[in-house]
Amino acid sequence: MVWLQERRLDNTEKLAATYEAAVEKYNNLSEKTKANQARMNEIAELQKQIGAYGKTKDIYVQYRKLPKNKQEKFYEEHRSDITVHEAAKKYFDSLHLQKLPTIKELKQEYAVLSAENKKLYPEQKAARKEMIDLLTAKNNVERFLEIKIEQPDREEKKKEESR
């Protein structure tokens, strides 16, 4: 009760609203860090493919310049490099890239996202703790008072938000 009084949560409606706000804050932070991490993974894969493309470019150019009758033998000798090069090209095509970004640009974007996540993680951790504390308090109040605190139906909220 002292914990609730310190936070001026003196009725069940305030407690329910505060809990919902805490859940929303945690979910927003979580979504942001997940989106950043997903983009960081994309950047890492793109860097890997750019590196493979650059390492195999000379062999692929030689292969394409050869007459058809010599290409088959050259292909057998350099199958792995040519396959890696073609896979990298397919990857770039799947991303619909007009021009490949530089490794430097990708490293800068990765660093910005990483720094943002490092800043968000403590906030996310604090928001999670607050959410759990409020849930615990809400459950304790329900148990002590033998009531069920009414909360807006989440499915109704989602339907309203999608309209």
Secondary structure as a PSIPRED ss2 file (coil, helix, strand):
# PSIPRED VFORMAT (PSIPRED V4.0)

   1 M C   1.000  0.000  0.000
   2 V H   0.000  1.000  0.000
   3 W H   0.000  1.000  0.000
   4 L H   0.000  1.000  0.000
   5 Q H   0.000  1.000  0.000
   6 E H   0.000  1.000  0.000
   7 R C   1.000  0.000  0.000
   8 R C   1.000  0.000  0.000
   9 L C   1.000  0.000  0.000
  10 D C   1.000  0.000  0.000
  11 N C   1.000  0.000  0.000
  12 T H   0.000  1.000  0.000
  13 E H   0.000  1.000  0.000
  14 K H   0.000  1.000  0.000
  15 L H   0.000  1.000  0.000
  16 A H   0.000  1.000  0.000
  17 A H   0.000  1.000  0.000
  18 T H   0.000  1.000  0.000
  19 Y H   0.000  1.000  0.000
  20 E H   0.000  1.000  0.000
  21 A H   0.000  1.000  0.000
  22 A H   0.000  1.000  0.000
  23 V H   0.000  1.000  0.000
  24 E H   0.000  1.000  0.000
  25 K H   0.000  1.000  0.000
  26 Y H   0.000  1.000  0.000
  27 N H   0.000  1.000  0.000
  28 N H   0.000  1.000  0.000
  29 L H   0.000  1.000  0.000
  30 S H   0.000  1.000  0.000
  31 E H   0.000  1.000  0.000
  32 K H   0.000  1.000  0.000
  33 T H   0.000  1.000  0.000
  34 K H   0.000  1.000  0.000
  35 A H   0.000  1.000  0.000
  36 N H   0.000  1.000  0.000
  37 Q H   0.000  1.000  0.000
  38 A H   0.000  1.000  0.000
  39 R H   0.000  1.000  0.000
  40 M H   0.000  1.000  0.000
  41 N H   0.000  1.000  0.000
  42 E H   0.000  1.000  0.000
  43 I H   0.000  1.000  0.000
  44 A H   0.000  1.000  0.000
  45 E H   0.000  1.000  0.000
  46 L H   0.000  1.000  0.000
  47 Q H   0.000  1.000  0.000
  48 K H   0.000  1.000  0.000
  49 Q H   0.000  1.000  0.000
  50 I H   0.000  1.000  0.000
  51 G H   0.000  1.000  0.000
  52 A H   0.000  1.000  0.000
  53 Y H   0.000  1.000  0.000
  54 G H   0.000  1.000  0.000
  55 K H   0.000  1.000  0.000
  56 T H   0.000  1.000  0.000
  57 K H   0.000  1.000  0.000
  58 D H   0.000  1.000  0.000
  59 I H   0.000  1.000  0.000
  60 Y H   0.000  1.000  0.000
  61 V H   0.000  1.000  0.000
  62 Q H   0.000  1.000  0.000
  63 Y H   0.000  1.000  0.000
  64 R H   0.000  1.000  0.000
  65 K H   0.000  1.000  0.000
  66 L C   1.000  0.000  0.000
  67 P C   1.000  0.000  0.000
  68 K H   0.000  1.000  0.000
  69 N H   0.000  1.000  0.000
  70 K H   0.000  1.000  0.000
  71 Q H   0.000  1.000  0.000
  72 E H   0.000  1.000  0.000
  73 K H   0.000  1.000  0.000
  74 F H   0.000  1.000  0.000
  75 Y H   0.000  1.000  0.000
  76 E H   0.000  1.000  0.000
  77 E H   0.000  1.000  0.000
  78 H C   1.000  0.000  0.000
  79 R H   0.000  1.000  0.000
  80 S H   0.000  1.000  0.000
  81 D H   0.000  1.000  0.000
  82 I H   0.000  1.000  0.000
  83 T H   0.000  1.000  0.000
  84 V H   0.000  1.000  0.000
  85 H H   0.000  1.000  0.000
  86 E H   0.000  1.000  0.000
  87 A H   0.000  1.000  0.000
  88 A H   0.000  1.000  0.000
  89 K H   0.000  1.000  0.000
  90 K H   0.000  1.000  0.000
  91 Y H   0.000  1.000  0.000
  92 F H   0.000  1.000  0.000
  93 D H   0.000  1.000  0.000
  94 S H   0.000  1.000  0.000
  95 L C   1.000  0.000  0.000
  96 H C   1.000  0.000  0.000
  97 L C   1.000  0.000  0.000
  98 Q C   1.000  0.000  0.000
  99 K C   1.000  0.000  0.000
 100 L C   1.000  0.000  0.000
 101 P C   1.000  0.000  0.000
 102 T C   1.000  0.000  0.000
 103 I H   0.000  1.000  0.000
 104 K H   0.000  1.000  0.000
 105 E H   0.000  1.000  0.000
 106 L H   0.000  1.000  0.000
 107 K H   0.000  1.000  0.000
 108 Q H   0.000  1.000  0.000
 109 E H   0.000  1.000  0.000
 110 Y H   0.000  1.000  0.000
 111 A H   0.000  1.000  0.000
 112 V H   0.000  1.000  0.000
 113 L H   0.000  1.000  0.000
 114 S H   0.000  1.000  0.000
 115 A H   0.000  1.000  0.000
 116 E H   0.000  1.000  0.000
 117 N H   0.000  1.000  0.000
 118 K H   0.000  1.000  0.000
 119 K H   0.000  1.000  0.000
 120 L H   0.000  1.000  0.000
 121 Y H   0.000  1.000  0.000
 122 P H   0.000  1.000  0.000
 123 E H   0.000  1.000  0.000
 124 Q H   0.000  1.000  0.000
 125 K H   0.000  1.000  0.000
 126 A H   0.000  1.000  0.000
 127 A H   0.000  1.000  0.000
 128 R H   0.000  1.000  0.000
 129 K H   0.000  1.000  0.000
 130 E H   0.000  1.000  0.000
 131 M H   0.000  1.000  0.000
 132 I H   0.000  1.000  0.000
 133 D H   0.000  1.000  0.000
 134 L H   0.000  1.000  0.000
 135 L H   0.000  1.000  0.000
 136 T H   0.000  1.000  0.000
 137 A H   0.000  1.000  0.000
 138 K H   0.000  1.000  0.000
 139 N H   0.000  1.000  0.000
 140 N H   0.000  1.000  0.000
 141 V H   0.000  1.000  0.000
 142 E H   0.000  1.000  0.000
 143 R H   0.000  1.000  0.000
 144 F H   0.000  1.000  0.000
 145 L H   0.000  1.000  0.000
 146 E C   1.000  0.000  0.000
 147 I C   1.000  0.000  0.000
 148 K C   1.000  0.000  0.000
 149 I C   1.000  0.000  0.000
 150 E C   1.000  0.000  0.000
 151 Q C   1.000  0.000  0.000
 152 P C   1.000  0.000  0.000
 153 D C   1.000  0.000  0.000
 154 R H   0.000  1.000  0.000
 155 E H   0.000  1.000  0.000
 156 E H   0.000  1.000  0.000
 157 K H   0.000  1.000  0.000
 158 K H   0.000  1.000  0.000
 159 K H   0.000  1.000  0.000
 160 E H   0.000  1.000  0.000
 161 E H   0.000  1.000  0.000
 162 S H   0.000  1.000  0.000
 163 R C   1.000  0.000  0.000
